[in-house]
Amino acid sequence: MSPDGQRLGYLARRGGQEFVVHEPSRTALDGALEGSLVFSRDSRRWACLEKPKGKGVLYIVIDGVPRVPIDLEELSAAIARLPPGQRLLVDHTDLMRRWIAAELELSPRPR
């Protein structure tokens, strides 16, 4: 749900095609990651993580456009540097969503 309570957002799949539904529209994405969809503070924009099939990179997708690449090898190396108790046993969903939201707020708005 968007911060203003006016827009619903979720991931969906129909006939093998994946979508991000951000009412009143939807955007086809190949590999959007569950739990990563966020809205901007003003509720006008959205972002999520996408892992395109067959590619070794994640993207932060902003308003349907892959904008911020995240190299999986770099991400794996960063996780490996965490203390052992923080690598797998902790749910990092909230941290991931805050990171995506920060990238969304910092990205230039379309004209």
C-alpha positions in Angstrom: 0.0 0.0 0.0 1.3 3.5 -0.9 2.0 5.9 2.0 -1.1 7.9 1.2 -3.3 4.8 1.2 -4.5 5.4 -2.3 -2.5 2.9 -4.4 -2.0 -0.8 -4.0 1.1 -2.5 -5.3 2.0 -6.2 -5.6 3.8 -8.7 -7.8 1.7 -11.0 -10.1 2.1 -13.7 -12.6 -0.2 -14.5 -15.5 0.6 -17.1 -18.2 4.3 -17.1 -17.5 4.6 -13.3 -17.6 5.5 -11.5 -14.4 4.1 -8.0 -13.5 4.4 -5.4 -11.0 0.9 -4.1 -10.4 0.9 -0.5 -9.2 -2.6 0.6 -9.4 -4.0 1.8 -11.7 -1.3 0.4 -14.0 1.0 -2.7 -14.4 4.5 -3.1 -15.7 5.9 -6.4 -17.1 9.2 -7.3 -15.4 11.3 -10.4 -15.8 12.2 -11.6 -12.3 10.9 -9.0 -9.8 11.8 -10.2 -6.3 9.0 -10.7 -3.8 9.0 -8.4 -0.9 11.0 -5.7 -2.6 8.2 -3.4 -3.9 8.1 0.1 -2.3 6.4 3.4 -3.1 8.0 6.9 -2.8 7.0 9.0 0.2 4.7 11.1 -2.1 3.1 7.8 -3.4 3.6 8.8 -7.0 6.5 6.5 -7.9 7.6 2.9 -7.2 10.7 0.7 -7.1 11.6 -2.9 -6.7 14.5 -5.4 -7.2 14.7 -7.4 -10.4 16.9 -10.4 -11.2 16.6 -10.9 -15.0 16.8 -14.6 -15.9 20.2 -15.6 -17.0 22.0 -12.5 -15.8 24.4 -12.3 -12.8 23.1 -8.9 -11.7 20.3 -7.4 -9.8 18.7 -4.1 -10.7 16.8 -1.6 -8.6 14.0 -0.8 -11.0 12.5 2.6 -10.6 9.1 3.4 -12.3 9.6 0.3 -14.6 13.2 1.2 -15.7 16.2 -0.8 -14.4 18.4 2.0 -13.0 20.8 0.8 -10.4 22.8 -2.4 -11.2 24.0 -4.5 -8.3 26.7 -7.1 -9.1 25.9 -10.4 -7.4 29.6 -11.2 -6.8 30.0 -7.9 -5.0 26.9 -8.5 -3.0 28.0 -12.1 -2.1 31.4 -10.7 -1.0 29.7 -8.1 1.2 27.6 -10.7 2.9 30.6 -12.9 3.4 32.2 -10.1 5.4 29.3 -9.9 7.8 29.7 -11.6 11.2 28.6 -15.3 10.9 25.4 -14.7 12.9 24.2 -12.0 10.6 24.7 -13.8 7.3 21.8 -16.2 7.0 19.9 -16.2 10.3 18.6 -12.6 10.1 15.8 -11.4 7.9 17.1 -8.5 5.9 13.9 -7.6 4.1 13.3 -4.4 6.0 16.9 -3.3 5.3 16.6 -4.2 1.6 13.3 -2.2 1.3 14.8 0.9 3.0 17.8 0.7 0.6 15.4 0.5 -2.4 13.3 3.4 -1.0 16.4 5.5 -0.5 17.5 4.9 -4.1 14.0 5.8 -5.3 13.9 9.1 -3.3 17.4 10.0 -4.7 16.6 9.2 -8.3 15.7 12.1 -10.7 12.0 12.5 -11.3 10.8 12.0 -14.9 9.8 15.2 -16.6 
